[in-house]
Amino acid sequence: MRNPTKQIFITLMVIYLCSSITCYGQIQIIKRQQPVQVISEYAYWVSSMCEQGCTNIDLGPYKLTKSLKDIPQYKRGVVVWAKGQFVLVKDLPSIAGPRANKSMRGQKVVMRKIDVQNHKEVKFVHIAMSKQAKNKLANQEDFSIDFTFVNPLAKPIQFKLTVGDKTNNVELGADGKKTISVDVPAEKSKSYLNYMVVNENFVFKKYAASLKVAERSGLVIYLNGSVYPKSLAKK
């Protein structure tokens, strides 16, 4: 038979702890840091062969404290603008895979995540080919791919688009729209073309340092994907 006095004490302790340290399930926010806005791809996924910390909630290079409820779980390719705050949390680390280190079983560690206060799904980039480019591709000629960007913010933003070894600096006015045409050699028509959209001062050889610079600016733009020209030409 349960001891009602003990049960009331435990409940009061939980209420006290979650009033002094913000709680999200097993996550405890122990320190709030600087605010940040992020435009990146959202992903919710669960690690396989996993026994702890199996749920992953990512926004580009960052982990989130909680899922974005209005976006279907496991949906891929969703670009989100999010406004929130970096926080230090105590959470269980992931133990997944056949060679996982199980020494951290049941032990919470300090991690940095983003606590999102506001967000929306955005059509930040649309990738397409013109009719003329499709005809050139069919004739095995050099062609082009169009990247159309729409600024989801009511202020100008600057970033860079890199496709293969070609980089374009892009500037969008408040709520502005711009199309960048990237020339592609005919021999690349049967290859996946990697593209990256990042802050204008981002240098991948200095990834961590560049990320910190972007964070200090208050806006992190980070997209990393690929496109297959042959498939794009059929749309």
N, C-alpha and C positions, 0 to 999 in steps of 0.2 A: 504493500500500500504506500502511495506517495506521501511524503511529508509536505503538507501545504506551505508551511513556513519556509522550508528550504527552497521550494519551487518559486515562491514570491521573491526570495532573496536573489536567486539566480536571474530572474526576469529583471529585477531592478538593476543588477550589475550590468546586464547587457544593455539596458537603456542608458545607463550612465556612461559606459564605454563608447557607445555609438553617438552620444551627444558631445563627448570630448574629442573623439576621433571618428571622422566620417566613415561609415561602413557601407560596403557594397558586397553583400554575401560574405565571402571569405576574405575580401580585400579590405584592408584598413589604410585609410589615407592618414599619413603621419606628418606630412608637411606639404604646404602649397607653395608653388614657385611662380615664375613669370607667366603672364597670359600669352596665348599664341593662336594664330589662325593657320589652318592647313588646307591646301587643295591637293587631294591625292586619292588613290584608289582604296576603297574600303573592302575588307575581307573578313569574313567570319568562318572559321574552320576548326575542325577537331583533329588532333594528332592521332595517328593510328598506333597500335601496340603501345598504349599509354596507360599509366596507372595514376598519374598526378599532374595537375596543371595542364589538362588536355585541351581545354577550350582556348582558342586564339582569336583575339579581336584586334585587327590591325587597321591602321590608317597610314598607308605608305610605310615609312621607316619606324613608325611609332606603335606602341601598344596602347589600347584604350582601357579605362577602368570598367566600362560596361558596353554592351552592344547598343547599336542604334536601332531602336525597336521598329521604326517604320520601314526599314529596309529588310526584305526577305533574307532569312539565313541562307548561307551558301551561294547566294547570287554573286556571279562574277562580273567584273568589268564595270562596277559602279563607282563613278567619281563623285566625291563628296567634298563640299566646303564645310569645315567645322571650326567653331570658335570655342576655346576652352582654356585650360590652365594646366601647365606641367605640375605633376604632383609626385611625391615620393610615397610609395605604398609598401605595405608588408603583405606578401602573397606567397603562395606555394609555388616553387619553381617547377618547370616541366620535367617529368621523368618519362621519356618516351623512346621507343626503339629498342632493338635487341642488345645494344651496348650502352644503354643508359646508366648513368651513375646514380645508384639508388641510396647513396649515403645521405642525401638530402630529403629522404622520405619523411613527411610530416613536419619539416622545418621551414618556417617562413623566412624569406629573405627580402631585403629592401630593393625595390625596382622603381624606375622612373616611367610613368605613363602619362597620358593626357586624360583629364576629366572634362568631357565635352558638355558644354552648357547649351549650345545652339548648333544646329547643322541643317543642311539641305542637300539633296542630290542635285548635281549640276551637269549640264551638257557642255563641259569645258572645252572639249576638243572633238571635232568630227573629221574623220579621215575618208577621203573619197578620190576618185579619178574622173577627170572630165571625159567626154565622148572622144575628143581628139587624142587624149592620152591612151585611152583604151585601144583606139585604132592603131596607134604607134606600137603599142605592146603586141598586138596581134600580128603586125608586120615585122616584128623583131627589131624595132628601132628603139633608140633611147626615148624614155617617156618621163612623165612627172606624176607625183602624188601630191594632192592638196590637203593640207592640215588647216582646218578652220577653227579658230579659237574664239570663244565668247567669254568676256570678263563677267564673272558672277558678282563682282564687288562694285560698289558705288565710288570707287577711287581708282586711279590709274595703277597698273601693275606692269612690271618688266620681268622677263624671263628669257630663257634660251631653249631652242628646239635643236636637238642633235639627231640626225638620221645617218647611220653609218659614220663616216668621217667628216660629214658636213654639218656645220653649226650655223644657225640663224638667230640673231638677237631679235626679240619680239617685244613690242610695247603696245599695250592696249589702254585706251582711255577708259574713263568710268563707264561701265556697262557697254563697252565697245566690242567690236567684232573685227577680225582680220584673218585673211587667208594667206598662208605661206605655201608656195609651190616649190617642191623639192625635186630636182632633176635626178633621175636614176638611170644608170647605164643598162642597155638591153640585156647584158649577161647576168644582171641581178634579178631578172624577172622570175626565176625559179628558186629564189632564195628568200628566206625570212629576213626582213629588214628590221633591225632593232631601232627603236626611237626612245628618246629621253626628253622630258620636259622638266626643267629645274630652274631654280633661282639664277638670275643673271651672273652672280659671282660664284656659282657652284663649280668646284674643280674635283673630279672624281678621284684623282690621285691623292687628294687631301679631303677625303670624304667626311671624316668626323669634324675636322676644323671648319669645313664649308657648311656643314649642317648647323654648327653653333653660330656661325655668322648669320645664316638665314633665320635662325630662331631669334637672334637679337633684333632683327629687323621687324619681327612680329608677324611675318607671313612666310610659311614654308610651302613651296610649290614642288611637288615631286611625283612624276609619272614615269613609269618604265614599262614599255611594252614592245610588241612586234607586229608587223603586218606582212601578209603574203600577197604580193602583187597579182598573181594569177586569180586568187580568190576575190580580191578587191575588184578586179576587172569584170567580174560576173554580176556585181550588184547594180 
